[in-house]
């Protein structure tokens, strides 16, 4: 199995669970609040590690107490970390509200994540050159992601970019060509293409259209509908497993981490997507970001009751 690297954001998530969504100007009490490791870079690294991948995370933290918390949680999750500490800086924070339907609103305070530069990435070039799959996200500066992508591809690695948050303004064609696979959700695909896919058939068309940006492939995740893709000579879609979803925080990150794990193990794209779809389904049945991510034993268990719903 080839190693996996993630270059991206590291946050501490402050998650509040709501019985209902407030109206503008209204103050309501929350049912529960939790704090945990988050950030798309960290979430994807932890997801891959829990599924058995050899993972290294490259990113930055501040010089505050949240940084120590982040490092400890990464270590407990068996993620090797190469973190730059930003002097007098703050670690990234995410303020997440989860509604009664499991959907969420997220407000980000980028902190040290906004300081990750191409120079920071170059310090850890050896880790990136040695990986078989590189995971990127849009929560750090684009120059850093482009430097990581260039380094990985020069060594033969496969580069997966999760364009979340959706780039605004939209990237130019040469940026898209720097990556191998794009993994937007339906909303992000709609932002890039001008129309949000509503069905799996729409998703397949959207994935095909995204490939015209110069990509080798695209995978459009569509929540409880499923996932659609177009990669090399393969195009298709799969429905999502039916589960009792209570929290969609980090489900997309779980998908990407699991996808990288499957591909690093030598699975075909179709099999890696099916593997990732099951992992993401499990993540939605639990609260939190990194806390919700499943282990390999859970995913390999055919009797897992999470998939028993019809």
HUZI-V365446 format. One record per residue. SS is DSSP state (2 for helix, 1 for strand, 0 for the rest). PHI is phi in radians with two decimals (* if undefined). PSI is psi in radians with two decimals (* if undefined). Layout:
BEGIN
SS | PHI | PSI
SS | PHI | PSI
END
This chain:
BEGIN
0 | * | 2.28
0 | -1.40 | 2.61
1 | -1.17 | 2.76
1 | -2.03 | 2.43
1 | -2.13 | 2.53
1 | -2.19 | 2.21
1 | -2.01 | 1.95
0 | 3.12 | -2.78
0 | -1.43 | 2.65
0 | -2.33 | 2.09
1 | -2.22 | 2.85
1 | -1.83 | 2.17
1 | -1.60 | 2.32
1 | -1.97 | 1.83
1 | -1.87 | 2.24
1 | -2.02 | 2.34
1 | -1.81 | 2.18
0 | -1.90 | 2.47
0 | -1.34 | -0.42
0 | -2.77 | 2.79
0 | -1.40 | 2.34
0 | -1.31 | 2.78
0 | -1.58 | 2.77
0 | -0.94 | 2.29
0 | 1.52 | -0.08
0 | -1.65 | 2.48
0 | -1.86 | 2.21
0 | -2.27 | 2.75
0 | -1.44 | 2.53
0 | -1.65 | 2.69
0 | -1.35 | -0.60
1 | -2.85 | 2.58
1 | -2.29 | 2.39
1 | -2.31 | 2.71
1 | -2.16 | 2.34
1 | -2.78 | 2.95
1 | -1.12 | 2.43
1 | -2.65 | -2.74
0 | 1.61 | 2.37
2 | -1.11 | -0.64
2 | -1.12 | -0.81
2 | -1.18 | -0.77
2 | -1.02 | -0.79
2 | -1.18 | -0.64
2 | -1.14 | -0.79
2 | -1.12 | -0.71
2 | -1.02 | -0.81
2 | -1.14 | -0.72
2 | -1.10 | -0.76
2 | -1.16 | -0.38
0 | -1.66 | 0.11
0 | 1.86 | 0.04
0 | -1.39 | 2.69
0 | -1.56 | 1.84
1 | -2.11 | 2.42
1 | -2.18 | 2.32
1 | -1.87 | 2.25
1 | -1.95 | 2.20
1 | -3.03 | -2.75
1 | -2.51 | 2.60
1 | -2.27 | 2.94
0 | -1.51 | -2.90
0 | -1.89 | 0.54
0 | -1.88 | -3.13
2 | -1.20 | -0.44
2 | -1.11 | -0.52
2 | -1.11 | -0.77
2 | -1.09 | -0.72
2 | -1.06 | -0.79
2 | -1.09 | -0.80
2 | -1.06 | -0.76
2 | -1.12 | -0.72
2 | -1.20 | -0.64
2 | -1.11 | -0.75
2 | -1.09 | -0.74
2 | -1.13 | -0.47
0 | -1.58 | 0.12
0 | 1.14 | 0.52
0 | -1.68 | 2.16
1 | -1.31 | 2.35
1 | -2.13 | 2.47
1 | -2.18 | 1.49
1 | -1.93 | 2.28
1 | -1.52 | 2.37
1 | -1.72 | 2.16
0 | -1.53 | 1.99
0 | -1.01 | 2.34
0 | 1.03 | 0.29
0 | -1.71 | 2.90
0 | -1.87 | 2.53
0 | -1.24 | 2.58
1 | -1.04 | 2.51
1 | -2.24 | 2.55
1 | -2.22 | 2.23
1 | -1.82 | 1.93
1 | -2.06 | 2.20
1 | -1.87 | 2.18
1 | -1.91 | 2.14
0 | -1.45 | 3.10
0 | -1.15 | -0.35
0 | -1.59 | 0.01
0 | 1.59 | -0.21
0 | -1.33 | 2.87
1 | -2.45 | 2.77
1 | -2.09 | 2.37
1 | -2.23 | 2.28
1 | -2.02 | 2.20
1 | -1.85 | 2.40
1 | -1.99 | 1.77
0 | -1.07 | -0.65
2 | 0.91 | -2.30
2 | -1.08 | -0.44
2 | -1.01 | -0.56
2 | -1.29 | -0.19
2 | -1.67 | -0.09
0 | -1.17 | 2.11
0 | -2.08 | 3.01
2 | -1.05 | -0.61
2 | -1.15 | -0.68
2 | -1.07 | -0.77
2 | -1.11 | -0.72
2 | -1.07 | -0.47
0 | -1.09 | -0.42
0 | -2.07 | 0.56
2 | -1.06 | -0.58
2 | -1.11 | -0.71
2 | -1.06 | -0.76
2 | -1.23 | -0.68
2 | -1.12 | -0.54
2 | -1.46 | -0.16
1 | -1.44 | 2.63
1 | -1.52 | -0.53
1 | -2.35 | 2.29
1 | -1.96 | 2.24
1 | -1.78 | 2.26
1 | -2.24 | 2.73
1 | -2.52 | 2.98
0 | -1.76 | 0.58
0 | -1.81 | 0.09
0 | -2.18 | 3.02
0 | -1.09 | 2.46
2 | -1.02 | -0.69
2 | -0.99 | -0.64
2 | -1.14 | -0.76
2 | -1.13 | -0.70
2 | -1.15 | -0.66
2 | -1.12 | -0.74
2 | -1.13 | -0.76
2 | -1.08 | -0.77
2 | -1.06 | -0.77
2 | -1.13 | -0.77
2 | -1.16 | -0.81
2 | -1.17 | -0.58
2 | -1.10 | -0.45
0 | -1.73 | 0.10
0 | 1.60 | 0.19
0 | -1.39 | 2.74
1 | -1.67 | 2.27
1 | -1.92 | 2.14
1 | -1.95 | 2.13
1 | -1.95 | 2.15
1 | -1.68 | 1.86
0 | -1.42 | 1.01
0 | -2.21 | 2.25
0 | -1.11 | 2.70
0 | -0.99 | 2.31
0 | -1.12 | 2.28
0 | -2.46 | 1.91
0 | -1.26 | 2.87
0 | -1.08 | 2.55
0 | -1.13 | 2.67
0 | -1.41 | 2.81
2 | -0.95 | -0.64
2 | -1.17 | -0.43
2 | -1.23 | -0.83
2 | -1.03 | -0.65
0 | -1.20 | -0.19
0 | -1.33 | -0.25
0 | -1.98 | 2.79
0 | -1.59 | -0.82
1 | -2.27 | 2.34
1 | -1.87 | 2.39
0 | -2.21 | 1.11
0 | -1.33 | 2.72
1 | -1.44 | -3.14
2 | -1.06 | -0.73
2 | -1.10 | -0.77
2 | -1.16 | -0.66
2 | -1.09 | -0.69
2 | -1.12 | -0.67
2 | -1.10 | -0.68
2 | -1.34 | -0.55
2 | -1.86 | -0.25
0 | 1.61 | -0.03
0 | -2.62 | 2.23
0 | -1.40 | 2.16
0 | -1.18 | 2.35
0 | -1.90 | -0.32
0 | -2.26 | 2.91
2 | -1.09 | -0.60
2 | -1.10 | -0.74
2 | -1.06 | -0.70
2 | -1.09 | -0.71
2 | -1.10 | -0.74
2 | -1.12 | -0.71
2 | -1.11 | -0.74
2 | -1.07 | -0.73
2 | -1.11 | -0.70
2 | -1.17 | -0.66
2 | -1.12 | -0.57
2 | -1.07 | -0.46
0 | -1.18 | -0.19
0 | -1.34 | -0.01
0 | 1.82 | 0.26
0 | -1.57 | 2.74
0 | -1.32 | -0.51
1 | -2.91 | 2.90
1 | -2.52 | 2.51
1 | -2.23 | 2.14
1 | -1.85 | 2.00
1 | -1.55 | 2.38
0 | -2.25 | 0.65
0 | 1.04 | -2.32
0 | -1.32 | -0.02
0 | -1.39 | -0.78
1 | 2.47 | -2.59
1 | -2.53 | 2.56
1 | -2.29 | 2.62
1 | -2.60 | 2.83
1 | -2.54 | 2.05
1 | -2.58 | 2.16
0 | 0.86 | -2.10
0 | -1.68 | 0.13
1 | -1.94 | 2.32
1 | -2.43 | 2.47
1 | -3.13 | -2.98
1 | -2.70 | 2.75
1 | -2.41 | 2.41
1 | -1.29 | 2.68
0 | -1.31 | 2.51
0 | -1.03 | 2.55
0 | -1.53 | 2.02
0 | -2.37 | 2.90
0 | -1.54 | 1.60
0 | -1.36 | 2.29
0 | -2.12 | -0.24
0 | -2.83 | 2.01
0 | -1.62 | 0.06
0 | -1.00 | 2.23
0 | 1.26 | 0.10
2 | -1.08 | -0.73
2 | -1.13 | -0.67
2 | -1.16 | -0.67
2 | -1.05 | -0.77
2 | -1.00 | -0.84
2 | -1.16 | -0.72
2 | -1.12 | -0.69
2 | -1.22 | -0.68
2 | -1.02 | -0.82
2 | -1.07 | -0.69
2 | -1.09 | -0.85
2 | -1.04 | -0.78
2 | -1.17 | -0.65
2 | -1.14 | -0.46
0 | -1.47 | -0.05
0 | 1.63 | 0.20
0 | -1.19 | 2.71
0 | -1.18 | 2.84
2 | -1.05 | -0.76
2 | -1.07 | -0.77
2 | -1.22 | -0.64
2 | -1.15 | -0.64
2 | -1.17 | -0.74
2 | -1.10 | -0.71
2 | -1.06 | -0.80
2 | -1.18 | -0.60
2 | -1.14 | -0.69
2 | -1.18 | -0.72
2 | -1.08 | -0.79
2 | -1.12 | -0.63
2 | -1.08 | -0.75
2 | -1.08 | -0.73
2 | -1.05 | -0.56
0 | -1.29 | -0.20
0 | -1.58 | 0.09
0 | -2.30 | 2.78
0 | -1.52 | 2.60
0 | 1.70 | 3.07
0 | -1.63 | -1.58
2 | -1.09 | -0.47
2 | -1.18 | -0.37
2 | -1.55 | -0.14
0 | -1.32 | 2.31
0 | -1.38 | 2.83
0 | -1.61 | 2.94
2 | -1.17 | -0.64
2 | -1.07 | -0.69
2 | -1.14 | -0.73
2 | -1.25 | -0.56
2 | -1.48 | -0.10
0 | -1.46 | 1.88
0 | -1.16 | -0.27
0 | -1.66 | 0.15
0 | -0.97 | 2.09
2 | -1.14 | -0.25
2 | -1.11 | -0.41
2 | -1.77 | 0.22
0 | -1.46 | -0.21
0 | -1.23 | 2.54
0 | -1.84 | *
END
